[in-house]
């Protein structure tokens, strides 16, 4: 390896940097510290070459941890794998071949890589386009403008808007977003997909808030389950977090959070005392005993004085539906079934108090338990029985779940989409 270090920095560094940039890494971040080390004499060229190569391959394989409001996930990096790949790369100088063996083998990742390269090319051409000219902006996004209305529809589909074909205010605003901002969004998504490979488990449940979509990603097969989700409204935002699903509860009670009980339900009950019975909601005292709602002086209660817990009875009319996925986190946030499935037809699905309603709870349960849920349980859930006792099913293996806020992704056909900043986090 005597002369390989010199070759790496003198002739081959350009190839390494080009590869890093092609997959959305900050090449200068990796290069600068080793160039400085060479200049200061703290490393010789062989060591600098090795460390630069290792650094890029490590980032290409595992990424960096996304920013979560809570992260309870345990990750693991196979450093020996990276070391072996580093030695091979330095020896063969075949960056792309070796690194591609390390990168995530996921259709969404591969599609986003291609999109990154396409948008990098668009970015190089963008300077010549006037950002206030609609046709010019469509061309900047690589969208043909032979039929302007069709071109606008194609752009609206790209940025997750209603495809009206009319250049309304929000469409014009999205057209003005520079290509460089779109590239940044793609890079963030690519990094998250790489980071998922730090998670040792073979399956990961991934919810992306701006997409209002859930995916079950399998690292061992091409099978990916996807479904719509309903998330927290702007005033009750779903947090980003990484944790584990450790159990499933069938026919769960809905224990109404106190904030919802006193701010939303109590004022309605004061006006209509029969509301609780109509919605199968029981009142429990501090000892867990059921108190008949007709015996409570509701007019005396307030947000400052509410010595009760509200609990909705089990069944298909329950707000949690017939299944809840228990998540170990500091939030009272769960994935769960719902009794209002028609809302999944809405384009904008930010309607909950922070919890995540899933379109097909049974399909999700079967996927993460490898079909371990018995036919008896499935039949019982499909029967929509009333007043069932909740049953908690402990998972033999915890399943990682991550909730992200990423503005770039793909649909079920791996077509690129840019999502709306629904919570205004990117302003």
Secondary structure, DSSP 4 states (H G I P E B T S, - for coil): -TTHHHHIIIIIHHHHHHHHHHTT--HHHHHHHHHHHHHHTSS-HHHHHHHHHHHHHHHHHH--PPP-SEE---B---HHHHHHHHHHHHHH--HHHHHHHHS---HHHHHHHHHHHHHHHHHHHGGGS-TT-HHHHHHHTT---SSHHHHHHHHHHHTT----S---HHHHHHHTS-HHHHHHHHHHHHHHHHHGGGB-SSEEEEEETTTTEEEEEESSSS--EEEEEEEE-GGGPPPPEEEEEEEEEES--EE--HHHIIIIIHHHHHH-TTHHHHTTEEEE-TTS-EE-GGGS-GGG--SS----EEEEPSSTTSTTTTEEEEE-SSS---EE--S-GGGGG-S--EEESS-EEES-HHHHHHHHTTT-S-HHHHHHHHTT-SSPPPEEEEEEEEEEEEEE--SEEE-TT--EEE---TT-TT-
